[in-house]
Amino acid sequence: MRTVGIVLFLVVLATAVATFARRWRVPAPSLLVLAGLGVALIPGVPALHIPPQAIALVVLPPLLYASAEELSLRDLRTVWKPVTILAFGLVFASAAAVGFVAVAVTGLPPAMAFVLGAVLASTDPVAVTALGRRLALPGRVQVLVQAESLFNDATSLVLFKVAVGIAIAAGGAVSLPAAGGEFLLLGGGGSVIGAAVAGLVWLIRRRTTDPVLETVIALITPYAAYVVAEAAHTSGITSVVVAGVLLGRTGHRLTDAHIRLQLHAVYAVVVFILESVVFSIVGLELPALVRGLPAGSGWWPVQALALAVVLIAVRVLSTLPLTRAVKPSRGRLSWRVAGVVTWAGTRGVMPLAAALSIPLAANSGTALTGRPLVLVLTTAVVVFTLVVQGLSLAAVVNRSGLALEPEHTAREEADARDTLNRAALTHVDDLATLEAVPEAVIDRVRRGLSARLDHSIDSPDNSTVDATYRELRHEVIAVQNTELHRLYDEHRISDATRRSLQHDLDREEAALGTQ
């Protein structure tokens, strides 16, 4: 009960912190970590011990799924080469660099240093997505950061499982071919299961019209992908990411406006609560872990700082030659993109959950040497990146010159909205020539669309609209939806603009009621 009480307190605390974060225009994850750290340092506050299985099973699947659903598959196709290289090459390079440095500066056994490297090689898509919501980055840069964090995470956790297998094996020796085969089995198997779950859910949701049932299906989808993959001894994280990316691209075709609005509201609440609790836990865990360190580990802050510097250096060297693929214009130097991509590579709850899941003992029954230090170093690096990089990321983006001006986003959205209204007017004019709809209804709809193009106020009384008017308005909104997705598919609008206009059309359609 005490743990439940602490979690409920964290939800209340997170709500207050999020309110101040919006007012101060700073990233909420960074403030949540500091708040959790502050609470943990208050005398008399009990230590919080949450099983890593609870974080991995309850918290991570919906957060990863929500991040994957936000990923633009269209933009991902344009940057898949650098994303693939970073998701594999950068993970292996980071794990190797951290492993070598950890052996040199911490004295960890090589096997446990490799485990630490695999843990810290993971950038956290939950943190990256939460921070990225505040930044107006160009589409390709945004999708590079978000996609790299998702697939980097899946790759690093598969590598982590291999590393733990080496560490707990007798003598710490496992053949490289066997480790490589396990890596392919975990990652490849998770991808196949994720695609299969996405296909099954797609078939079910196509035949579902009940809003409550649709919401339940959407909520259990990430858990189904994770549990099935783990039961098959593959990567549950990879399965969730693949399922989220595939279903996110086709979500607008599976449901109507009412259900989409309900899903958006429900998932927003779920993501807010889980993110709030999970980032607070990161801050709460550190003091308790430090108190559990063996004697002679007083240099852990310096060691954590050295590892954080190594991670940033490796990330800079890896991203610089690849960011030319996402350069917004010829006038921009690729090092500016590299700087943003590097500084956006924060660590978060994913490395922490992985570190907490390290077994207490090896296969021989002896205690796993270095486990407490690995936990402390992991948590310290996570806190460092969330606070230092998180609080300064907006400044780095602004200094880089890559951030889109608010006027640019507003102008793109206004132009797209005008295009939708013109397409709707053309459709109404075509109906008028066919005389298929009463002239009074045609005039009413035409006046409303014309008023929007003139940017004047149009607020018809929906309580008095008749069935014919509602039917025509539904038809017009369907035309606008088609035009919206045509603009998106032709790369004339960004994914953020598409989502905003889709939300507005859904609200308008829901206000009309059923046909």
Stockholm file with secondary structure:
# STOCKHOLM 1.0

chainA/1-515         MRTVGIVLFLVVLATAVATFARRWRVPAPSLLVLAGLGVALIPGVPALHIPPQAIALVVLPPLLYASAEELSLRDLRTVWKPVTILAFGLVFASAAAVGFVAVAVTGLPPAMAFVLGAVLASTDPVAVTALGRRLALPGRVQVLVQAESLFNDATSLVLFKVAVGIAIAAGGAVSLPAAGGEFLLLGGGGSVIGAAVAGLVWLIRRRTTDPVLETVIALITPYAAYVVAEAAHTSGITSVVVAGVLLGRTGHRLTDAHIRLQLHAVYAVVVFILESVVFSIVGLELPALVRGLPAGSGWWPVQALALAVVLIAVRVLSTLPLTRAVKPSRGRLSWRVAGVVTWAGTRGVMPLAAALSIPLAANSGTALTGRPLVLVLTTAVVVFTLVVQGLSLAAVVNRSGLALEPEHTAREEADARDTLNRAALTHVDDLATLEAVPEAVIDRVRRGLSARLDHSIDSPDNSTVDATYRELRHEVIAVQNTELHRLYDEHRISDATRRSLQHDLDREEAALGTQ
#=GR chainA/1-515 SS CHHHHHHHHHHHHHHHHHHHHHHHTCCHHHHHHHHHHHHHTSTTCCCCCCCHHHIIIIIHHHHHHHHHHTSCHHHHHHSHHHHHHIIIIIHHHHHHHHHHHHHHHHCCCHHHHHHHHHHHTCCCHHHHHHHHTTCCCCHHHHHHHHHHHHHHHHHHHHHHHHHHHHHHSGGGCCCHHHHHHHHHHHHHHHHHHHHHHHHHHHHHHHTCCCHHHHHHHHHHHHHHHHHHHHHTTSCHHHHHHHHHHHHHHHHHHHSCHHHHHHHHHHHHHHHHHHHHHHHHHHHHHHHHHHHTSCTTCTTHHHHHHHHHHHHHHHHHHHHTTTGGGGCSSTTSCHHHHHHHHHHTCCCCHHHHHHHHTSCSBCTTSSBCTTHHHHHHHHHHHHHHIIIIIHHHHHHHHHHHTCSCCHHHHHHHHHHHHHHHHHHHHHHHHHHHHHTCSCHHHHHHHHHHHHHHHTTCCCCCCGGGCCHHHHHHHHHHHHHHHHHHHHHHHTTSSCHHHHHHHHHHHHHHHHHHCCC
#=GC SS_cons         CHHHHHHHHHHHHHHHHHHHHHHHTCCHHHHHHHHHHHHHTSTTCCCCCCCHHHIIIIIHHHHHHHHHHTSCHHHHHHSHHHHHHIIIIIHHHHHHHHHHHHHHHHCCCHHHHHHHHHHHTCCCHHHHHHHHTTCCCCHHHHHHHHHHHHHHHHHHHHHHHHHHHHHHSGGGCCCHHHHHHHHHHHHHHHHHHHHHHHHHHHHHHHTCCCHHHHHHHHHHHHHHHHHHHHHTTSCHHHHHHHHHHHHHHHHHHHSCHHHHHHHHHHHHHHHHHHHHHHHHHHHHHHHHHHHTSCTTCTTHHHHHHHHHHHHHHHHHHHHTTTGGGGCSSTTSCHHHHHHHHHHTCCCCHHHHHHHHTSCSBCTTSSBCTTHHHHHHHHHHHHHHIIIIIHHHHHHHHHHHTCSCCHHHHHHHHHHHHHHHHHHHHHHHHHHHHHTCSCHHHHHHHHHHHHHHHTTCCCCCCGGGCCHHHHHHHHHHHHHHHHHHHHHHHTTSSCHHHHHHHHHHHHHHHHHHCCC
//
